[in-house]
Amino acid sequence: MQKGRSLDDGGGSGTGSDVVGGVKKRVLLVRHAESEENVQVRAAQDVFSSLSGFRLPKASDFGKMMKLLRLQHDADLSENGRAMVVDARKDLEDKKWLSGPLKPDLVLHSPLKRAVQTYEGMIQPLIQKETPVICSDLLVEKQVSEYAYAQSAFRKRIQRFEQYLDTRPEETILIVGHSQFFRSMLGEASSVRKFKNCDLWEFQRNGEGKRREWIEIKNIFTSALASSQGCWREDSGDGHNNTLLIETTGEAKSSLPSAKSDSGGPKPHNPAT
């Protein structure tokens, strides 16, 4: 069952029936593989579970949990996350998804290390060398400041990204990013409550001018190595399992490239930065 969310000047939501015809883009969304931060979050969950059961937590879990107190933590992929990348790349390569029916004309990714490393290990080896790749600060996960006192700033950043997406001439665009960003961008158009690590989903963006909508198409890949710890599932009634995972976010470092290049769009990918 396809779900839609339309956008207008006020950023409101509606149903897929609000937009008829117009430009159609295929948008492939990839959540980064498991990061060290994800591991620390699960350790924190285990600590709190132990304390609530009047048990002493493991020293290793407590140490991992304490790392979450560091702000501006741009986490690398975990050992399991690196294995997930290899697993996903093999599956996509065997089924020829990115060289066949889902061949991307453009790749966009977040500058946070967990997204860059996922792109470099999972996507880069499978796309053509001439495929343009752009790193955008607009794609960073929801920041601490945007939780605390700048919710509107987060929504405006998403709208800026959507506007940029709409100006691109490419018909198939692959994006490597973060679950909370994707969920906030898609709204009710998505049956996914939380994207799993290394998830690959296909969406469609329709419409023209100020009226746009997101349409969910299908799940392409879900890693068997993705953890289900600390999550709950809810059947949406349309054949999808909605998943909720607890995850904190990493602040983008001040040294990251600007969200806009001289041409007004995100900067090209440069793994050296």
N, C-alpha and C positions, 0 to 999 in steps of 0.2 A: 504494500500500500504506500503510495507516494504522499508526502506531506509537503505543504508549501508555506512560506512566509514572505509577504510582500512588504516593500519598504516605500515610505513616502517622505516628504520633507521633515516630518516630525519623528521619523524613525519608528513608526508604529508597525504593528503586525497585523496580518490578515490571513486569508486562506489562498490557496493556489488559484482559485477562481477569479481573484482580483486582477490578474494579469493575463492577457490573452496575446499570443503571438510574440513578435519582437525577437531580439537577438537571444541566442542560446549558447551558453558556454558550458563545457564539461569541466568540472572542478574536482580534482582528486585530492583528498585530505589525508595526510599521513601524520599520526602523532609520533613523537620521538620515542625511541626505545627506552627501556628502564634506565634511570639515572641513579647515581649514588644517593641523591636526595630522596628518590622514591624508596630506596632501601631504608633510609633513616626514618622516613615517615612510618613505614611498617614497624620498625623497631620501637618508635614512640607509641604506636598502637599497642604493641605487646607490653610495654612498660605500664601504660595506663590500665590495661586489662589485668596485669598482675597485681597492681596496687588496689584495684577495685575488688579483687578476690582475696585481698589481705595476704598476698604472696610477695616475696622479694623478687624484683625483676633481675634478669641476667645483667651482669656487669657490661657485657658487650652491647646489649640493647640500649642500656642507659648511656653509654658512650656515644653510640650512633645518634641517639635522640638529642643529646646536647649540641651536636653539630647543627641542628636545625635552628638554633638560636642565633647563628651568624647571619647577618643581613648581607645582601648582594652576593649570595652564594650561587655561582654559576657552575653547576655540577657537571662532571663528566659522566659518560655512560658507566654503568656498573658492569661487572663481569658477565652477569646474566643478560644485561642489555646488549653487550657486544655479541653474545651468542644469538640473541633475538634478531639482530641485524643480519647476521649470516644466514639464519633460518629463513628470514623474510626474503632476502635477496635470491636465495636458491629457489624458493617457491615462485617468485615473480619471474625468474629467468626460465624455469622449467615450463611455465605456462605462457611465457612470452607476452605477458600483459603489457609491459611498457615498450615493447618493440612491435606490438600488433594493435589490438583494438583500443588500448588506452595510451598509445604513444603520446607523450606530452610535447606540446609546442613551446612550453615555457615552464621553468621550475622556479619557485619562490621558497625561501626558507628563513626561519628565525635565526638571529645571530647568536643565540645562546648555545653553549657548547653541545648540549645534549641533542639539539636539533641539527647542528652542523655535522656532528659525528654520525648521526643517523642518515643524513643526506649522503655523506661521503661514502658510507659503507653499504647502504641499502639501495640508493637511487642512482648515484653517479656512475657506477659501473655498468648500468643497464640502459642509459640513455645515449643518444647520439652526441658526438663531440661538439657538433655545431648548435646543439640546443642551448638557448640562452638561460643562464642561471643567475638569479638575483637574490641578494641577502638584504632583508628589510627589518629595520628596528620596529616598524609598525607591528610586526608579528610576535614580538616578545610576549611571554605569558603575563597575566595580570600581575601588576606590581604591588608591593606592600602599600605604597601610598594610594594606589587605586582601590585597595580594600578599605583603607582607613578613612579617607576624606575626599577622594576624587573619583567617585563612581562615574560621574558624567564624563570625566577625562578619558576613562577606559572606553566608554561607548563612542565618544568622538574619535578616538584612535581607530576603533573598528570601522566606523563610517568612512574615515579617510582611506583605510585599506580597501574597503569595498568600492569606493569611488575610483581608486587607482586600478583595481581589478577590472572595472567596467570600461576603462579607457584602453585596456590592452587589446590588440587586434587578434591575439591567439585564441583558438577555439577550444583547446584542451590545455588546462593549466594544473600543474601538480604543486601542492603546498605542503611543506614539512613544518609543523609547528606544535602547538600546545592545546591540550584538551579544553581548558576553560576559555581560551580565546575562541576556539572553534564553536563551542556550545553557545557562547554569548553571541557570536556572529550569526549562527543559524537559527537560534531561538526555537520556536515550536515546529520549525521545518524538519527538525531532526528527532528521531525516536531514540537517539543515543543520549543517555544521561551522563555518561562519562566515556570518552574514547579510551580504549585500552592502549597500552604501550605497543607501538608498531602497527596499530590498526591502519588499514587503508580503506577509505570509503569513497564512493562516487556520488557526487551531487551535481545538480544542474542549476545554472543561474540564468533566469529568463527575464525578458522585459526590455523596455527602452526608456530613455530619458530618466525621469524621476521615479518611475514605477518599476521596481525590480522584485524578484522573488527567488527564494531558494527552494529547490525540489530534491528530496532524498531519493536516490536511485537504488543503491545496493552496497552491501559490505563486500569488498574484494578479498581482503586478507585479515585474519586475526591470528596472532602468534600463539602457538600451543604453550610457549614459555611465559606468556603474560600471566602475572600473579593475580589471583582472585582474592588474596588475603585483604581483609578490611573493606570488603565491598558487599553490597547487596544488590540483588537483581529483582526487577519488577517486570512482569510481562505486560507489554503495552497493549496487547489485544490484537495486534496486527502481524504477529509472527516474529516480532523483534524482542530480544531480551535487553532491557535497559539496565545499565550497570553504573553504580556509583562508587568511586574510589576517592579516598582522601589524599590530597596532594598539596604541598606548599609550592611556592613559586620562587624562582631566582630572579633577582634584580639584574637588569642589563648593566654591564660595566660601563663607566663613563668613557672608556677608550673605544667602545664599539662605534662602527661607522654610523653616520647620520642616516635617518630614515629616508632622506631624499638626496638624490644626486643633483648635479647641476641641471639636468634635464627635467627635474621635478619628480622623478620616480625613485624607488629604492635603488641602492647601489648594486653593481654586479658582484657575484660571489668571489671572495678572495680568501681562501683557506688560511693564508698567512696572517690575517688580521684577527 
